[in-house]
Amino acid sequence: MEEDKRNRIFQTAEEAQKHLEEIIEHSFDGIYITDGNGNTIMVNRAYEQITGLKKKEVLGKNMESLVRSGVISVSGSLHAIRENRVVTLSQEFKTGKKAVITSSPIYDEDGDISMVVTNVRDLTEIYQLKERVVEQKQEEEKLRQNLMHVQNQMMEEDMIVQDENALRVVFMADKVAPLDATVMLLGETGVGKEVFARYIFKKSHRKDQNFIKVNCGAIPENLLESELFGYEKGAFTGASRNGKIGLFELADKGTIFLDEIGELPLNMQVKLLRAIQEKEIERIGGTRPIKIDVRIIAATNRNLEAMMQEGKFREDLYYRLMVFPIQIPALRERPGDIEPLAGFFLEKFNKKYNFHKRFSEGTMYLLKEYQWPGNIRELKNIVERAIIISNGDEIDQDAVPIFHRDTSARQTKRTRRPVRDLRRELQRIEAEYMEEAYEKYGNVRDAAASLGMNASTFVRNRKKYRETIGKATQEGVE
């Protein structure tokens, strides 16, 4: 009876040991067990997966020899034995993997350390994630530095770009600038096509060579060929005795900017096509072709596709020029640039005329709400005019006689009309702003604040303008 009981207990202990080993083997964390002297007595499967080490490399070996041979960087078990406490530290293995380990001493009945159980958690993925985060931050910093560099370069070229629509165009220009691809700049008059052309040139490998601008619409048709391709001496009546070098030759190894390319006559389009295809030109009166190495940037505000359909622009030239088209948005399509551009021109003209002027809040509101049909060129001219005619250091709305972009629900389209009495016209514009502000906010205080005015001035001017405009209307009827 006693023997059967003893066998059952022994059998139960063996089963318990087996279950314990299975639990250790199937643990998600790595488990590493040494005796009280640092000799390895057990390692589970998770430890092999986390560290990349095999059981046979460590079982039966002392931790000091494993550290000495470089299998592991440091032993938590030895630290726990020497310091008689639980130890947590980072560990690196010869496989290059990393882990965080916690070594816990286990004591016998006499208080001596009989074993050290070490839990091992994989840090490799965490370190890789950390490295990716660091790399991403470095890339973001690099992008920020590049953007700052781009913006500094743009300021040198009167290019102020903060609006997202315009920034997309700048990044496209950055991509094509280092290459020799032909670029076609499209956009309305005054959007800054020449500024973009110079920006692309300055970021190209040809930046130390010539940049030659040709306004195809400004040169008389009978002089275009001689201007572009030059002529030999005695080529025609009135020709220079020494002949003349053409603009394409002058741009050799550099960049030629063909502005208003849509104005080029058909007969000149043929000659330009040859220059692009064959990379050679022939002077008027010449008998031999001249090789040229020129990067072409063209620009137009016309619809070349429509012109091509109408037979006014050659199809083969169109596709030769449209290698890399860039559409430059109108100023009304990049509203985020209006205020910084106005500030840039203000500073520029303040220096030019030795002024210290600034925009009032109402004036800046007016500038930002205007449609700007003449784009950046119009803005530049308006700012210069406002600085000249304004009295005092603050530029008020009277110095900026423009119509605003209507943002009311009616979306009424405003157009310019002849102005005979500027003072009355300005009063009418201010009265419109005041009425719309009052209609929008429903009270004097908020309406006045939106226009940069105090409430008393708002009430006084609103009453005055109502009487003045009403009287003028009545006189017109009579």
Solvent accessible surface area in square Angstrom, and as a share of the most:
residue,aa,sasa,rsa
1,M,191,0.85
2,E,126,0.57
3,E,106,0.48
4,D,78,0.40
5,K,106,0.45
6,R,146,0.53
7,N,83,0.43
8,R,138,0.50
9,I,108,0.55
10,F,130,0.54
11,Q,105,0.47
12,T,83,0.48
13,A,57,0.45
14,E,93,0.42
15,E,86,0.38
16,A,56,0.43
17,Q,94,0.42
18,K,125,0.53
19,H,106,0.47
20,L,93,0.46
21,E,74,0.33
22,E,78,0.35
23,I,120,0.61
24,I,22,0.11
25,E,42,0.19
26,H,128,0.57
27,S,32,0.21
28,F,194,0.81
29,D,30,0.15
30,G,0,0.00
31,I,20,0.10
32,Y,7,0.03
33,I,13,0.07
34,T,0,0.00
35,D,37,0.19
36,G,17,0.16
37,N,114,0.58
38,G,0,0.00
39,N,48,0.25
40,T,3,0.02
41,I,85,0.43
42,M,53,0.24
43,V,6,0.03
44,N,1,0.00
45,R,111,0.41
46,A,8,0.06
47,Y,6,0.02
48,E,41,0.18
49,Q,124,0.55
50,I,19,0.10
51,T,0,0.00
52,G,35,0.33
53,L,0,0.00
54,K,114,0.48
55,K,56,0.24
56,K,165,0.70
57,E,41,0.18
58,V,1,0.00
59,L,76,0.38
60,G,62,0.60
61,K,93,0.39
62,N,43,0.22
63,M,6,0.03
64,E,78,0.35
65,S,41,0.26
66,L,4,0.02
67,V,50,0.29
68,R,184,0.67
69,S,81,0.52
70,G,41,0.40
71,V,17,0.10
72,I,4,0.02
73,S,62,0.40
74,V,41,0.24
75,S,4,0.02
76,G,1,0.01
77,S,3,0.02
78,L,18,0.09
79,H,59,0.27
80,A,0,0.00
81,I,43,0.22
82,R,153,0.56
83,E,73,0.33
84,N,89,0.45
85,R,129,0.47
86,V,83,0.48
87,V,7,0.04
88,T,87,0.51
89,L,36,0.18
90,S,68,0.44
91,Q,11,0.05
92,E,77,0.34
93,F,8,0.03
94,K,120,0.51
95,T,62,0.36
96,G,47,0.46
97,K,71,0.30
98,K,61,0.26
99,A,0,0.00
100,V,42,0.24
101,I,2,0.01
102,T,34,0.20
103,S,0,0.00
104,S,38,0.25
105,P,16,0.10
106,I,70,0.35
107,Y,100,0.38
108,D,64,0.33
109,E,182,0.82
110,D,124,0.64
111,G,48,0.47
112,D,84,0.44
113,I,31,0.16
114,S,44,0.28
115,M,67,0.30
116,V,0,0.00
117,V,34,0.20
118,T,6,0.03
119,N,47,0.24
120,V,1,0.00
121,R,112,0.41
122,D,55,0.28
123,L,26,0.13
124,T,26,0.15
125,E,124,0.56
126,I,102,0.52
127,Y,68,0.26
128,Q,85,0.38
129,L,97,0.48
130,K,124,0.52
131,E,96,0.43
132,R,135,0.49
133,V,64,0.37
134,V,68,0.39
135,E,99,0.45
136,Q,107,0.48
137,K,129,0.55
138,Q,112,0.50
139,E,108,0.48
140,E,97,0.44
141,E,75,0.33
142,K,122,0.52
143,L,108,0.54
144,R,117,0.43
145,Q,86,0.38
146,N,75,0.38
147,L,48,0.24
148,M,88,0.39
149,H,103,0.46
150,V,7,0.04
151,Q,54,0.24
152,N,86,0.44
153,Q,46,0.20
154,M,1,0.00
155,M,103,0.46
156,E,137,0.61
157,E,24,0.11
158,D,46,0.24
159,M,8,0.04
160,I,16,0.08
161,V,4,0.02
162,Q,107,0.48
163,D,21,0.11
164,E,125,0.56
165,N,57,0.29
166,A,1,0.01
167,L,29,0.14
168,R,138,0.50
169,V,10,0.06
170,V,0,0.00
171,F,80,0.33
172,M,79,0.35
173,A,0,0.00
174,D,31,0.16
175,K,152,0.65
176,V,2,0.01
177,A,1,0.00
178,P,75,0.47
179,L,104,0.52
180,D,71,0.37
181,A,30,0.23
182,T,19,0.11
183,V,0,0.00
184,M,0,0.00
185,L,0,0.00
186,L,33,0.16
187,G,8,0.07
188,E,62,0.28
189,T,67,0.39
190,G,5,0.05
191,V,1,0.01
192,G,20,0.19
193,K,15,0.07
194,E,52,0.23
195,V,43,0.24
196,F,5,0.02
197,A,0,0.00
198,R,87,0.32
199,Y,3,0.01
200,I,0,0.00
201,F,17,0.07
202,K,98,0.41
203,K,55,0.23
204,S,4,0.02
205,H,120,0.53
206,R,14,0.05
207,K,109,0.46
208,D,127,0.66
209,Q,91,0.40
210,N,71,0.36
211,F,30,0.12
212,I,25,0.13
213,K,81,0.34
214,V,2,0.01
215,N,52,0.27
216,C,3,0.02
217,G,46,0.44
218,A,72,0.56
219,I,36,0.18
220,P,75,0.47
221,E,112,0.50
222,N,128,0.66
223,L,81,0.40
224,L,2,0.01
225,E,47,0.21
226,S,9,0.06
227,E,46,0.21
228,L,1,0.01
229,F,5,0.02
230,G,0,0.00
231,Y,21,0.08
232,E,54,0.24
233,K,148,0.63
234,G,67,0.65
235,A,33,0.26
236,F,86,0.36
237,T,141,0.82
238,G,79,0.76
239,A,19,0.15
240,S,48,0.31
241,R,215,0.78
242,N,139,0.71
243,G,14,0.13
244,K,74,0.31
245,I,85,0.43
246,G,1,0.01
247,L,37,0.19
248,F,1,0.00
249,E,27,0.12
250,L,77,0.38
251,A,0,0.00
252,D,47,0.25
253,K,106,0.45
254,G,0,0.00
255,T,0,0.00
256,I,0,0.00
257,F,0,0.00
258,L,1,0.01
259,D,17,0.09
260,E,38,0.17
261,I,0,0.00
262,G,2,0.02
263,E,75,0.34
264,L,5,0.03
265,P,27,0.17
266,L,86,0.43
267,N,86,0.44
268,M,3,0.01
269,Q,0,0.00
270,V,71,0.41
271,K,77,0.33
272,L,1,0.00
273,L,13,0.07
274,R,92,0.34
275,A,4,0.03
276,I,24,0.12
277,Q,80,0.36
278,E,91,0.41
279,K,129,0.55
280,E,23,0.10
281,I,4,0.02
282,E,64,0.29
283,R,50,0.18
284,I,47,0.24
285,G,55,0.53
286,G,16,0.15
287,T,135,0.78
288,R,153,0.56
289,P,67,0.42
290,I,29,0.15
291,K,146,0.62
292,I,14,0.07
293,D,59,0.30
294,V,27,0.16
295,R,3,0.01
296,I,12,0.06
297,I,0,0.00
298,A,0,0.00
299,A,0,0.00
300,T,1,0.01
301,N,64,0.33
302,R,92,0.34
303,N,98,0.50
304,L,5,0.02
305,E,102,0.46
306,A,39,0.31
307,M,13,0.06
308,M,28,0.12
309,Q,145,0.64
310,E,111,0.50
311,G,48,0.47
312,K,110,0.46
313,F,4,0.02
314,R,82,0.30
315,E,105,0.47
316,D,56,0.29
317,L,0,0.00
318,Y,18,0.07
319,Y,130,0.50
320,R,105,0.38
321,L,0,0.00
322,M,37,0.17
323,V,87,0.50
324,F,56,0.23
325,P,59,0.37
326,I,0,0.00
327,Q,112,0.50
328,I,1,0.01
329,P,16,0.10
330,A,3,0.03
331,L,1,0.00
332,R,85,0.31
333,E,87,0.39
334,R,6,0.02
335,P,64,0.40
336,G,39,0.38
337,D,0,0.00
338,I,0,0.00
339,E,80,0.36
340,P,32,0.20
341,L,1,0.01
342,A,0,0.00
343,G,32,0.30
344,F,34,0.14
345,F,4,0.02
346,L,20,0.10
347,E,98,0.44
348,K,75,0.32
349,F,7,0.03
350,N,20,0.10
351,K,153,0.65
352,K,128,0.54
353,Y,69,0.26
354,N,122,0.63
355,F,70,0.29
356,H,147,0.66
357,K,21,0.09
358,R,130,0.48
359,F,30,0.12
360,S,18,0.12
361,E,134,0.60
362,G,3,0.03
363,T,0,0.00
364,M,25,0.11
365,Y,80,0.30
366,L,2,0.01
367,L,1,0.00
368,K,74,0.31
369,E,26,0.12
370,Y,10,0.04
371,Q,80,0.35
372,W,0,0.00
373,P,84,0.53
374,G,26,0.25
375,N,0,0.00
376,I,26,0.13
377,R,136,0.50
378,E,27,0.12
379,L,0,0.00
380,K,67,0.28
381,N,85,0.44
382,I,22,0.11
383,V,1,0.00
384,E,40,0.18
385,R,89,0.32
386,A,0,0.00
387,I,0,0.00
388,I,97,0.49
389,I,76,0.38
390,S,12,0.08
391,N,142,0.73
392,G,54,0.51
393,D,75,0.39
394,E,82,0.37
395,I,0,0.00
396,D,69,0.36
397,Q,29,0.13
398,D,73,0.38
399,A,5,0.04
400,V,2,0.01
401,P,28,0.18
402,I,0,0.00
403,F,26,0.11
404,H,14,0.06
405,R,49,0.18
406,D,11,0.06
407,T,87,0.51
408,S,33,0.22
409,A,109,0.85
410,R,146,0.53
411,Q,120,0.54
412,T,66,0.38
413,K,177,0.75
414,R,65,0.24
415,T,96,0.56
416,R,132,0.48
417,R,128,0.47
418,P,114,0.72
419,V,69,0.40
420,R,227,0.83
421,D,70,0.36
422,L,80,0.40
423,R,175,0.64
424,R,109,0.40
425,E,22,0.10
426,L,24,0.12
427,Q,19,0.08
428,R,47,0.17
429,I,15,0.07
430,E,26,0.11
431,A,14,0.11
432,E,45,0.20
433,Y,9,0.04
434,M,1,0.00
435,E,58,0.26
436,E,41,0.18
437,A,8,0.06
438,Y,71,0.27
439,E,126,0.56
440,K,151,0.64
441,Y,88,0.33
442,G,52,0.50
443,N,57,0.29
444,V,43,0.25
445,R,180,0.66
446,D,54,0.28
447,A,0,0.00
448,A,1,0.01
449,A,66,0.51
450,S,37,0.24
451,L,7,0.04
452,G,46,0.45
453,M,33,0.15
454,N,91,0.47
455,A,45,0.35
456,S,73,0.47
457,T,31,0.18
458,F,0,0.00
459,V,78,0.45
460,R,143,0.52
461,N,22,0.11
462,R,40,0.15
463,K,133,0.56
464,K,93,0.39
465,Y,15,0.06
466,R,138,0.50
467,E,105,0.47
468,T,43,0.25
469,I,50,0.25
470,G,38,0.37
471,K,131,0.56
472,A,22,0.17
473,T,83,0.48
474,Q,111,0.50
475,E,92,0.41
476,G,68,0.65
477,V,123,0.71
478,E,159,0.71
